[in-house]
Amino acid sequence: MRIRFAVILSLVAVLISSYATRVFAHGEAADEPFLKDLTVAFYDVHVSPTSIKVGEPVTITGTVKVLETWPYTLDPPQTAYVTPVVPGPCFVLTERIVNGESAPGSIFVEKGGIYQFKMVMTGRNPGHWHVHPGIAIQGTGTLLGPGEWVDVQPGAQPFKLDVTLLDGKTVDLEHFGGAFVWWWSFAGFLVGVIWMLYWTVPKRTVTRLAVTLQLPINDDAPDIGLITPRDHMWMDLLAGITVLMLIVGWVYMAVKYPVRLPQQTVRFAPDTISPGDGLISVHPNGATFDEKTDTLLINFEAKNNSPSPVALKQYIMAMTTFVNGGKDEMAAAGPSHYVGLLAVDPDSAIAPGETRKLTLKMSNEVFLEERLIPLHDPQQLIAGLLRFQNAEGKEDLVTLKSVLVPTEFRGQYLP
């Protein structure tokens, strides 16, 4: 019976391991809702083109705002790195611009800051890749924006990445120094393997732990053949080879590359971008989420502080955008999987000086797919950007933080 049971378990394991579905994204759904809702909001994100050949460029554009609702449980946002998030080295980043300035490294950020980005990548490996923009914030981690699938077809020529050095020489970074790095690393690996095999195969240090663990720390135990003078000789030889490799490597580097520069660090605070013209002020009145219908309702009051009527165009939450408009407006808002329809009640422009109670209604599976709703968290809070616009095209991005009550929870536990 035991043999039969073991055979059945083995067959089940083989069947399970042989059935593998394609991984859809980059694990952003595993993040806690507060980590996405209350930290940053991505909008106007576009990835184009979505079909290229190896060696051709892909451009990611968009905007990310560090929300004023940044959780107090996280370190304040200070240093960040705007980056494309892709499955491994299938692309090569060739250009990154933040708020109109080249940003080869990290930047300084702050709560309420708005950062427009443009990243240009070159296709490196053929495949069907999911591409996100992201912002890695020190002390918090990488927060992802909406993603898009990009097809990379084989090119007519192998991938090359030519770069001109300061001395005017052009090198292909795809292969530059690769052979030396591989063989030198392999030589160091061999030294480590010899050391490991020496102490684990013929010696008793591992195979007889019941004995060796009872010996004092500094006892070589030569009487039982644990560590002998011959062992000391071979270990001294391996240590000498290691030191010799370091000396040879240092001399080779000094002779081969007499002119060397320290690794450069470029950090700056991008130019400030205004969130708008102060058209609107808002006050939250709570929000509810119905898990059965994937419907989010947000209630708030909005006061028009401008001399012209203002209409609500979008609600932006983490990597999603909900649009109060038609197909053209939804297509322009970003990748289709992260764009939904926004219903505003009442759906009319707010007159100058008017204070109006508004209700936003959004029904979309993305709320649960991406874990945007804090259904079982200690703090039931969500935050997002309200995007208002007047007749002249002026915009105002207003952050709205709301207390959320899941209606299913209310129906089960509250009167």
N, C-alpha and C positions, 0 to 999 in steps of 0.2 A: 504493500500500500504506500509506503513512504517513497519508493522509487517511482511508482505511478504518479503520485502527487507532485513529485519534483519534476517529472517530465511534463506534466500539464502546466505547472507554473512556468517552466522554461518556454513552452510553446506560446503561452499567453504573453510573456515578456517580449518574445521575438515579434509577435503580431503587433503589440503596442508600439514597439520601437520602430517597426517598419512603416507605420502609418504616421506621417508627419505633415501637418498643414503649414502653409506659408505664414510666417510671422508678419503681421500687418504693420506694426509701428515700432516705436522705440521705448515702450514701457512707460509712457507718460500717464497711462491709465492707472498705473500702480501708485502714483503720487497721491497724497492726501488732498481732498478738495480745497482746503484752505490754502495749500501751497500753490495752487493755480489761480484760485479766484481772487485772493486778497493781495497778491504780489505784483503781477504784471498783466498787461493786456496787449495782445497783438492785433493789428488791424491793417487793412489795405495790403495784405501779403499776396505776392504773385511770384510764381516760379515759371520761367519760360526760357526757351521752349521746353516742352515735355518729351520731345523725341530728338535725339542727337546721335552723332557718331563719335567714336573715340577721338579725342583731340579737339572736339568742338565745345564752345562755352555754354553754360547755363547761368542765368542771372536770377538772383533772389532779391526782391525789393519788398519794402514794407516799413512799418512803424511799430515801435513798442513803447509803452508808457509804464514807468515804475509807479505803481499806484500809491496814493497817500494813505491807503488802508493797510500798508505793509504790517504784517503781524508782529506784535511786540515780542513773541516768543522766538523770533529769528533775529540774527545780527542785523543791524541797520545796513542798508545797501550803500556801499562805498565804491568798490572796485568790481568791474564787470567785463565780460568778454563776449562780444556779439559773434556768433559762429554758426555755420551751417551744421546741421546734425544729420549725418548720413551713415549707412551701415558699413563702416570700415573705410579703407582708403580707395573707394571706388571713384572719387573725384579728387581734384587738386584745387585748392583755393588759390586764386591768382590775384584777387583784388578785393578790398573791403573798404567801404566808405561809410562813415557815420556822421550825420548832420553836415554833409558836404566836405568833410575832411578825411584824408586817408588815415585808417586806423589799423596798422599792422599788429598791434598788441592790445592790451587791456585799456579800458577807459575808466574815468571816474564818473559815477552816477549818483543820483540823489532821488529821494522821494518826490514824486510829481514830475520828474524829468521825462521828456519825450525825445526819443532817439529814432531818427529815420535812417535806415540802413540800405546799403546796396552791396551785395556780395556776388562776385563772378567766380564760377568754378569751371574747370575743364574736365570733361569725361575721361576717365582713366581705364576703367574695367567695364566690359560689356555686361549688361544685365538689366533687371527691372528694379529700380531703386526708389525707396521712399525718402523724400527730401523735406526736411523741416528747417526753418530758421530757429535759432535758440539764443538765449542770453544766459551765460553762466555767471552767477553772482557769488562773489567770495563769501564763504560761510553758509551759503544756502544750497548751491548746486545749479544745474542747468534747467532752465524753464523753457518749455518748447512752445513754438507757435504752430499754426496750421501747416499740414504737410501736403505734398503732391507727389504722385508717382512720375518718375522720369525713366524713359527707355533709352538705354545707351547701346547702340549697335556697333559691331566691329568696324573699324576704319580701314582705309586702304593701306595705311602705314602703321607700324607699331607706335605706341604712345611715346612721345618725347617731351621733355620739359627743359627747353634751352634757357639758360640764364647767363647774362653777361656779368662777369666779376669786376671788381674795382680796377684790376690791372688790364681790363679790356678783353680778357680771354672768355670765350663762350664754352660752357660745359652743359652736358645733359644731366640734370639732377636725378633723372630716373635711374641712371646707371653709374653716376660719378662716384668713384671710390668704393663701389659695392663689393668687388672681389676682395680687396684688401680687408675691408671690415668683416666679411664672412670668414675668411681664412684665419684672421687674427683672433676673432671670437671663438672659432672652432679650436684653435690651439689652446686657448685658456680653458675651454670646456674639457679638452682631453686631460689637462692637468687635474681638474676637479674630479673627473670620472676615475682616473687612476687612484687618486686619494681615497675616494669613496669605496671602490672595489677592494682596495688593499685592506681596509679596516672592516669590511662586512662579509667578504667571501672566505678568505683563509683564516681570519682571526676570530677570537671568541668574544669580541666586544659586543656583538649583537646577537649571535646565535646562542650565547649562554648568559643572558641577562640576569638569570637567577643567581649566578655566581658573581658576575662583575658588579652588580648593583650593591653588593655587600662589602665591596672593597672601599677603603678610604679614598678621598678625592685624589690625593697626590701619590697614591701607591701604584707603582708600575706593575706589581705582582709578577716579576720575572720568574719566580719559582713555579708558577703554573703556566708560564708561556704567554702571558697577556701582552705585555709590552717589553720587548727585548732590546738590547743595544743595537741589533741589526735594524729594528724598526726605527729607532732614532736616526740611524744613518740614512735610511730611505726618506724619512720625513724631512731631514735637513736638505737632502738633494732636491726634493720637490719644492721646498721653500726657496732654495737657491735659484731654481728654474723660474719660479714666479717673480722673484726680484729681478732676475736677468731680463725677463720679458718686459717688465716695467721700464727698466733702463733703456733697453733697445727701442721700445715704443717712444719714449721721451726723446731720445737722440734722433730717431727717424722723423718725428714731427718737427723738431727744431731745424733739421737740415732741409726737409722737403718743403716746409712752409715757414720761411724766415720772417715773413710779415704776417702778423696775426692781430686781429682786433677782438676785444672782449665782446661777448654777446650783448647786443644793444637792447635797451628797454625804452619804449616810447609809450608814455602814458599821459593823457591829457583829459581835461573836462571839455566835452563837445560844446559848441555854441548852443545857447538856450533857445528852444523852440516854444513859443507861446501856445498854451492849450486852447486859446480862443480869445474872443473879444468881450468876455464877461456878459454874454447875452442873457444867460439863464442862471437862476439859483434854484436848488432843489432841496426837498426835505422828505426823507423816507417815511413810508407808512406801513412797512412790513411786506413780506412776500410769502407765498405758499408754493409747494410743489406736490403734484399728484403723481406718485410713482406708477400707478396703473396706466395712466394716459401719457406719461412723460411730458407733463404740462407745467410750466413755470409761470406764475403770476406775480408781478411786482407792482406794488402800489406806491405812489409818491405824489408830492405836490411840486409844481413847477411855477416859478414866477418869471415873467418876461421883463427883464430890466432894460430892454433896448427900445428904440423908437419905431421899430418895424415888426411885423408878425414873424414868429419863429415856429418852425415845425420840427418834430423829432424824426430823425431819419434812421438811426441805428442804435442798437444796444450791443456793446462789445463785452464779452465775458471770457477771460483767459485767452484761448486760441480760437474762440468761436465769434461769429458776427451774425446778428439777426437784423434783417433789413425790412424797413417799412417802405416797400416799393415793388416794382415789377421785376421781370426776368433780367433786364439789362442791369438794373442796380444790384441785383443779387450776384450776377456773373462778375461784376466789377469789384465785389467785396472780398473775394479771395477764393481759395480752393473750395469746390462745391460741397465736399463732405463736411466742412466746418462752417457752412453758411446756411442759415435758416430764415424762415419768414417771421416777421414781427408784426403783431396786431396791436394797435394803439387805440385805446378807448378813453375819451372821444378822439377820433382821428381827424383833427383839423388844426390849423395854425393857431398858436396862442397869441392873442392880441397884445399890443404894447401895454405894460403895466398890469396885465391880467395874471391872477393866480388861479391855477387850475389843478384839479385832482385828476391824475392819469393812472391808467392801468395798462400794463404791458402783458401780453399773452404770447408765450412761445411754446410750441409743442414739437419736440424733436428727440430722437433716440440718442443723439450725441450727449445729452446730459448724463445718462447712465453709462454709455460706452466709454466716455472719457473721465468718468467719476468727477463731474463738476459740482454735484449737489452733495452737501454734507448731511447725509441722512442720519448717521449715528455718531456724530462728532460731539465733543463737549461744548463747542460753540457753533451754533447754527447760524453762520454768517455767510453772505455772499457779497461780492462787489463787482462792479463793471463800469463801463464808460457809456454815458448817454451822449449821443452825437446830434446836436441841434444845428439847424441851418435856417438863415433868413432868406428873403427874396433876392437879396444882393449876392448870395453865395457865401456870406461870411459864416464861419463855423464856430462852435463852442463845444469842447469836450469836457463834460462834467462827471466827476466820479461819484457814484451812488453806492453806499454801503447799506445793506438791508438785513434785518433779522428774518430768518427763514423758518417756517413751520411746515413740516411735511404733513399733508392732509391725511395720509394713511395713519400716521402716528396720532393725529388728533382724533380720528374716528375710532381708534382702538382704545386709547388710554384717557382721553379727555372727554368731558361731557359735552 
